[in-house]
């Protein structure tokens, strides 16, 4: 039912979008003016033998019990909330991997959804809501404030569902911050908060990103988006984006879940976008690895969950419709 909703409300192809609509999705600020000054930093160990890093790696297959959470594709709609959506899903995936989440009858851990809605609307120092924000500040919010559960638009799941409607012509406005859970949720927002024990940047190189993913799960990265990024995936949804051209449109945040090599020996990152399942290859895309194309490898962040709050483990049972 949710998959059908996502498909029906999916983002339009670039050929059907105006320049303003393209820019509206790009909400990651790349000017370095974030507020976090106490973040940690992760680098690949100095003695790491890069030959030991696998040629291919996918978080969904490495941690199959969390594949339902890892491969869940979000839809940020026409709001520059990519910084918040990617941050919340990275935290979901790392929470599933690190914490003792109960398994269902299929042997997989229960799906986890954290509320990008709360982060987008309430983190005043993270940026400007739908007008853009800073990924590292989002992860700082997890450490000091926390994030409640919350499913996608229309799901009725968790403490705060996402309020920006995909496909609606009047989206783009940041929802008002609420310190309460949606009506019908049986737990208070304060009791539903889930926190991280740290937040950190990741060394701006391929090996450090790979080491961070193998250690704790997917990471959030930001990059500069040029005009041809849209047209490339309209025409080649399963291709490897390897060359930027056209006007610079803005900054975008995504989730790197792994890496691979194509039949021509071209290395690439496996990336989840937040533009619905109608975009790219079912919502994912491939991006050239190892050259810092568009600054992708210089702007990665993550946080490690502080396991303990059990509300996330069963939020799929708190769906009101």
C-alpha positions, -999 to +999 in steps of 0.1 A: +000+000+000+028+024+009+048+014-022+018+021-044+014+056-027+051+063-033+048+053-069+017+074-076+031+104-059+067+100-073+088+128-085+085+138-121+112+133-148+135+162-153+121+167-188+089+177-172+103+199-145+111+236-144+145+249-133+129+261-101+114+227-094+149+211-099+165+235-075+137+231-049+149+195-042+185+206-036+185+217+000+220+209+013+241+239+022+277+236+011+290+269+024+306+253+055+287+276+079+274+247+101+272+252+138+288+220+150+322+225+165+324+194+187+320+167+161+344+138+159+363+127+127+366+093+113+396+083+091+405+049+077+432+034+100+467+044+089+477+007+087+447-003+066+457-024+036+433-012+009+437-045-009+416-060+019+387-038+011+362-059-009+357-050-046+319-051-040+299-042-009+263-036-003+250-029+032+217-046+024+234-079+017+261-075+044+234-070+070+205-089+054+184-088+086+183-050+081+177-050+043+140-039+047+152-007+064+183-002+043+165-005+010+135+017+019+133+046-005+120+080+008+103+108-011+112+143+001+087+159-023+093+195-035+111+206-004+148+210+001+148+185+030+174+161+015+198+169+044+172+158+070+157+129+051+192+114+044+203+120+080+172+103+094+175+073+071+212+068+078+204+069+115+176+043+109+200+020+091+227+023+116+202+018+145+190-014+129+225-027+124+239-018+159+209-023+182+190-054+193+159-049+171+135-078+173+130-099+142+097-107+124+085-140+111+105-135+079+138-134+099+144-097+093+145-070+119+114-049+121+115-019+098+126+013+115+114+048+106+127+080+122+110+113+117+127+135+092+096+157+098+108+165+133+144+172+123+133+193+093+108+214+113+124+217+148+162+218+144+167+256+144+205+254+142+204+229+114+195+254+087+163+267+072+140+237+068+128+233+032+152+260+022+182+238+031+203+226+060+236+211+071+240+173+074+266+175+103+242+196+123+214+171+118+236+144+133+245+167+161+208+170+168+205+133+172+232+133+199+219+162+220+182+163+213+172+130+197+147+120+170+113+103+174+098+076+151+079+087+120+069+072+087+065+086+052+036+109+041+002+093+044+015+062+063+001+072+097+031+054+113+052+065+142+052+096+163+054+122+135+048+113+099+063+134+071+039+163+063+052+175+029+030+158+003+047+144-028+033+157-060+014+186-044+018+220-062+019+240-030+048+222-013+081+238-004+070+254+028+086+241+060+060+224+083+055+241+116+076+225+145+055+204+169+068+190+201+039+165+202+033+132+185+005+129+159-029+122+173-034+086+182+002+077+189+003+060+223+037+075+235+047+110+242+073+126+220+098+130+249+095+093+256+099+084+219+132+102+213+162+082+201+197+095+205+232+089+191+263+087+212+284+108+188+284+126+154+313+128+131+327+138+097+345+112+076+379+116+060+376+129+024+388+098+006+374+066-008+390+043+018+377+062+048+342+062+035+344+024+028+359+018+062+331+038+079+304+019+060+319-015+068+322-006+105+288+008+112+266+010+081+255+036+055+267+072+056+253+106+045+272+125+019+266+158+001+276+169-034+272+197-059+245+191-085+249+202-121+222+205-147+232+172-165+226+152-133+189+153-139+190+146-176+215+118-172+193+096-150+162+104-172+179+087-201+203+063-183+187+053-150+211+024-145+242+042-157+272+055-138+272+093-135+308+102-142+310+137-156+293+169-144+283+196-169+259+225-172+249+251-146+255+244-109+220+241-094+227+235-057+238+210-031+222+176-024+225+150+004+221+113-002+229+079+015+258+058+003+250+021+011+279+005-007+301+002-038+307-019-069+325-020-103+308-022-137+317-044-166+342-018-179+360-017-146+345+017-137+342+020-099+310+035-085+291+042-052+257+026-047+235+054-035+199+059-023+182+091-033+151+106-017+131+114-048+108+083-047+110+050-065+100+065-099+134+082-101+166+066-112+169+028-108+140+023-084+152+053-063+189+044-063+217+055-086+254+049-094+280+076-090+317+075-100+339+065-071+374+075-061+377+109-079+357+131-055+334+140-084+313+170-074+328+169-039+309+137-030+338+121-011+348+153+008+314+158+025+304+127+043+290+124+079+273+099+102+265+091+138+264+060+160+232+051+178+229+051+215+209+018+217+183+015+245+150+031+235+128+003+223+100+023+207+117+022+173+116-015+173+079-018+170+068+014+153+054-006+124+027-017+149+019+020+156+004+027+122-030+044+126-042+038+090 
